[in-house]
Amino acid sequence: MTAEPSVLAVNAGSSSVKIGLYRIGDPLQRTVEGTRDRIVWDGTTVDALLEWIEQQEGFDSVQAVGHRVVHGMHHTASELVTPELVADLGRISPYDPDHLPNEIALITAFGRRHPALPQVACFDTAFHQTMPRVATLLPIPRRFNAQGVRRYGFHGLSYAFLMDELARLGDPAAARGRVILAHLGNGASLAAVRDGRSIDTSMGFTPVSGLPMSTRSGDLDPGLVNYLARTAHLTPAGFHAMVNHESGLLGVSETSADMRDLLAREAGDVRAAEAVALFCYQVKKWIGAFAAALGGLDTLVFAGGIGEHAPVVRARISAGLEFLGITIDASLNAASAAVISSGAAAVRVIHTDEELMIARSVVRVVARRAQRTNEVHP
């Protein structure tokens, strides 16, 4: 019996790859999911990943493949992969050396081994293309802006999914309102959304900026670059490695990048306690800043591994934000209920799903291509 047609979503990160196989229909139905963690990208990684993907049940039913591409720069929407697009992604890969080269390698390998399968690039930066210019500018010499050095924002696939979910749940703020989305996981960021459009986000030129994360530093004083170069002989490559892989929760705690570990240890380990406190404090500050940018707040959404599964973190972030209408119901929060608030602002916990968003984008882009083909060749 031939399997029903499906699409494959590939979500490649700097050290992990998640996949989802979705049966085409309305709605899409996930039939297979899988994760490979602790990946060290080298000359054999891509072939090993492809073999793992090809061994998944139902792979022979795949009609198209979608890839999360972290940095899209001037690409404003998901699009079909072409040789020209791959070449352009190669040109901009220095903007995100931790993600783009690996994603390009996967796309290229898929094209080589399965040339008949359409591929779609789904850009994590696309959601933030609506940000006003003032939110994209970096206060450095203008000549760098002309080269594309500006604030882009990331986690766009997650944010797009969360906004779709808000609309499905009937939250009026999804279409007409002031929403703050908090994607809190190993990578963490917030987005300010007004009337369904992103107006600002905490990540900027690269995914290392904004909040402190599991191993990423978030925002730092630029003077640290020169200071550590002089006093610790830290090279640009060394600084890049430090702020991406040795900082954040791991750097402050000196023991773990995992919020679960730190919460379990904080009672007896001041370093773990300080790492948790710093994370909650910074998220709280960004919520306040985005409420100011939005002119108030109607809905706050917690998502991501920490946002969805750490009630104590949600409570600490929300404490003291009653002036914004945020009041957390302790019992609802402890149960990670869909709505955990009792104040004027709705506070929601929503499971985000980047792979499903990729699959939806694939179906939409491939359908558009088929429509154009039919128009040209009736």
Summary of the structure (lengths in Angstrom):
residues: 378
radius of gyration: 21.1
end to end distance: 31.8
largest distance: 71.6
contacts: 1239
relative contact order: 0.12
helix: 45%
strand: 18%
